[in-house]
Amino acid sequence: MKSNLLATLLAAVHVSAGLILLIFSSWFIAACAIAAPGFNYMLPAVVIRALALIRIASGYGQMWLGHKQLLTRLAVTRLALFQRLQDSRLPQQDASTEALVQHTEAVAALWVAWIGQHTGVIVMMLISQLTLLWLLPTMAVYGWALLIGGALSFGWVCIKALRDSEELLKQKQAFRQYSNGQLTSCSLWHLQTNLTLPDASLMWQAQQAVQARGDNAVRRLHLLSLVLLTTILLQVPQALFGHATILIPVMLLLSARDWLASPLRSQPALADCLNGKSQLTNLAIHKLTRQVLDIPLTELHIRRLKVDSRPLPPVNLSMKQGQLLLLQGSSGSGKTSLLQAIYGFIPYQGERVVNNQVLSQGLVDSWYFAEQQPTCLAGSLRDNLQIARPDATDTALRDALQKANLSHLERALDEWLGDTGRRLSGGELKRLNLARAWLSDAPLWCLDEPFEGLDSHQQKLMADSINLAATDRIVILASHLRPSNLNISHKLDIDKLAEVNTCATHQVG
């Protein structure tokens, strides 16, 4: 809090020095033009240089301290969010990483993006008005007019920004939810007869409305300053002719657009912060329980397991160590949901039984789930692999890379991955998921679409690696692709299961 106040104070000093520099320079220029012999040019020049140095120093100090606090506040906000999300899941599709990143940034940036801006403009308006009251009391009425007009503009834009920000947020959520669904099934686009790509026009229009609101307010305030300037020039008292101070209100009104534009355009920052806080506070989080399985996994029985969100009949399965189960079905049939229920990631009805021991709802620490869209952190390859086993040695990491057909990355453990480093291809990300599975040494693997995005040769290599893993553990994979060399012990076709359930329902009816 102290650092935020200090950064705000430096912002006020920065804008104050700039405005006083403008006022003093205006007077000095006019005074030099009409100065009598013996006028002291040196002292005002020294003052101008001092004001310039103060403005530069306070500006850099405010930027350094403000952004340092921004990063600190962002870290605190995200760590608090991570603690809330620990052992939890987000059921809403629009609560994606991108959305959470934007919300936390909006909350953390309030001091830099809004409070500092408005502190500066308040100080500038007060300095301007006090200067007019001191040097040109007859002109103070024009300062009051600009001050009132600015206050009304700020209030109007702030109120409208709240509504515009809510509309923009709604359009972003709709676009994100629809595009996530489309991108998830991108590998199946060739099977869809009526493919409708996401339309960002409504989101773009909402974004333009937010920007236009601030631009229009700046234009109106600029028009007001020009009207006041014209009025001043037409009604200058005779007594002020030949005085250098008359240039001060002229320069203040001419520069009003420049020093009021930035705060006016920053109004959406407050709305984004309030909406971000609301979204983070009301974030739908489902807590997950974790359990430690202290017995070896030799048999897994699924008894009348049913996912509430899917219109599928209860599923019964029995598997033993050294077997591989393939869940097949069309896109959207419920393969992933069934796989997540078996893993314990989503609620279910029925029972999961390990060696005659019934498991409770929730995750099992020793099991591993490889999601359909692998996550690659902005970090080294070693960091991305050690997610599965933090204490893994470099030898274990290289062994996992070899088993996942990523031997070309064995010497790149310290190479940076992500947007600012090396970008892995879709196939490499899939194999990175498999390498993490090998590192976990889990007795049960749940693999979601491991062959998607791979060519036929890489699919066969991936299948060989999975076959090797399935010799001493249970592997359950959901996939619409089936390499010819995949050694399947059991197969469950979700589409046929749904057809049977539909037929039975019709017969009963």
Secondary structure, DSSP 4 states (H G I P E B T S, - for coil): -HHHHHHHHHHHHHHHHHHHHHHHHHHHHHHHHHPPTT---HHHHHHHHHHHHHHHHHHHHHHHHHHHHHHHHHHHHHHHHHHHHTTEE---TT--HHHHHHHHHHHHTHIIIIIHHHHHHHHHHHHHHHHHHHH-GGGHHHHHHHHHHHHHHHHHHHHHHHHHHHHHHHHHHHHHHHHHHHHHTGGGGGG-SS------HHHHHHHHHHHHHHHHHHHHHHHHHHHHHHHHHHS--GGGTT-GGGHHHHHHHHTHHHHHHHHHHTHHHHHHHHHHHHHHHT---EE--EE---S---EEEEEEEE-TTS----EEEEEETT-EEEEE--TTSSHHHHHHHHHTSS--EEEEEETTEEPPSSEETT-EEE-SS----SSBHHHHHTTT-TT--HHHHHHHHHHTT-GGGTT-TT-BBSTTSBPPPHHHHHHHHHHHHHHHT-SEEEEESTTTT--HHHHHHHHHHHHHHTTSSEEEEE-S---TT---SEEEEHHHHHHHHHHHHHHH-
